[in-house]
Amino acid sequence: MQTSDDLNRLLARIDRKGYPAYKETRGAYRFPGYVLSIDHVQGDPFAAPSKLSIHVDGAAAAFPPALYRLPVQRIALQDELTRQFGRQAAQFSFQAKGSGQSGLISVSRCGPEILERTACRLDPESGAVLLRLEVGFPANGRTINARELEKILFEFLPQCVKSALFYPNLDARRLQAVADLAEDQHAIREWLPKLGLCAFVADGSILPRESGVSSKPMWDAVPFRSPPERSVTLELPHRGRITGMGLPRGITLIVGGGYHGKSTLLKALELGVYNHVAGDGREYVITDNTAVKIRAEDGRSIRRTDISLFIHDLPSGKDTVHFTTEDASGSTSQAAGVVESMEAGSTLLLMDEDTSATNFMVRDALMQRVIHRDMEPITPFLERIQALYARWGVSTILVAGSSGAYFHIADHIIQMDRYVPRDITVRAKEEAAAFPLEPQPPAPEAGPDFDRRPKASPEFQSDRVKLKTLGRDGVSLNREVIDLRYVEQLCDSEQAAALGYCMLLAQRELLDGRRTVRQVVDALEARIDRAGLASLCGRREAVPLLARPRRQEIFACFNRYRGLRL
């Protein structure tokens, strides 16, 4: 391994040469207390920045093992170190001057959700820390400006490393609070099935956000307070006793007038599948981590999905047991979403009437009298929701603002009144008795068929596959765009990037025509668990910045890939 002095001499030698000479800097260099690795050098100052990594051995980092005893604590600590390094790096980014990306110093931009990332990894055995970052190597035009790079590598980065990656230099109480919060959140998740709950919202939580484009809590929001009928008390390892609203398994209806907080509550529950940082306001909003938000997605692709539970006897005679379309309607897309979530192993569906297909959700009595049942190929969700729970253990939390039909079949009904929840189950059931439902069809005898066995496409065996991330909106594989805009629980563009690598790895190693989609996703998750998120990238010279998606989002990506061969 070379030393920092070797790097200094190399930079002096290539100063003012053409930009490609920067390629000579690739390699690992020993600095005091850590190793700097230059993994990939950008082609020119206007290209994507260079990829670097910093390695601190466990003895030097000196993080107490008690801080990362549980996997959730380790992930939370990695998240905190990434944020700490990012705050330090922001002070120095673009302080070194030049053209294009010159002087950029950046790491993953973490939102309020705590995600496992390739940006930072703390080895659970040795305590060693690995941090990945991006740096814009400075140039004047396309001529190397090595003196400015020296500032970055020998002045700015050492200060960032010293301040963010060595335990003695960090706030020990803050790090302990991060670990304690992670353990408490884990404890709530363990309480949910024991108490027969699918979600918990702590009293005092702040659910509204600052604006539609901000994830910050609204400063003057009404703190959440559970209705007495739904109040649950939990004993947590560090916070101690905590009270809040427990939503039982089964069918829960959330109703209320417009702008009273129905969708705000549902949005908090959607993202409750992730742990949140302290101060977000939703750090004690915990949802069954298999929960999936279902919505209509006009125009999406569907591949050999059994939607016969909801749609059958189409006038065209089209097969709905192996339903395929390149341009789904609202109802067929929502039917597919429910069945695909069951295939992914989800036990909780989240729906909002505002983003649902009306004809999929309900048909009122007048419509049924005018258009008889045997003329309608759609069995509404209303008529299947109870069977989903009774037969397959799939609960539903549904926001409704205009249709009262769900009052009949809901187990629990919560009214949001100026952001204050009230349990109105008894009163709503009494009112519903005056509006009886039409007789419903018998429960289905068999569940959906999940026997889908994809095959690989030959084009992906090449090393020249182009993978591009389109923010959170999707990924592109060889110009084939996988549209993820309506996969609403995908919260970070680095998760979308990881989905792209999941698809590429599956194409190259797992899609053999024998494994089902379930087995392919099982294999991907097992690989990540065993070898880490970076293992999705194979033997790339530099590991990109990725965040781990849930199993449900991996399924969603497969299901929206138009090039999937089934």
ABEGO torsion letter per residue (X at the ends): XBBAAAAAAAAAAABGBBAAAAAAABEBBBBBGBBBBBABBBABAABBBBBBBBBBBAAAAGBBAAAAABAAAAAAAAAAAAAAAAAAAAAABGABBEBEABGBBBBBBBBABBBBBAABBBBAAAGBBBBBBBBBBBBBEABBBAAAAAAAAAAAAAAAAAAAABAAABBAAAAAAAAAAAAAAAAAAAAAAAAGBABBBBBGBBABBABAABABBBAABBBBBBBAAABBBBBBAAAEBBBEBBBBBEBBBBBEBBGAGAAAAAAAAAAAABBBBBGAGAAABBBBAABBBBBBBBGBBBBGBBAAAABBGBAAGBBAABBBBABBBAAAAAAAAAAAAAAAGBABBBBBAAABBAAAABBBAAAAAABBAAABABBBAAAAAAAAAAAAGBBBBBBBAABAAAAAABABBBBBBGGBBBBAAAAAAAAAAABBBBBBBBBBABBBBABBBBBBBAAAABAABBBBBBEAAEBBBGGBBBBAAABAABABAAAAAAAAAAAAAAAAAABAGABBAAAAAAAAAAAAAAAEAAAAAEABABBBBBBBBBAAAAAAAAAABAABBX
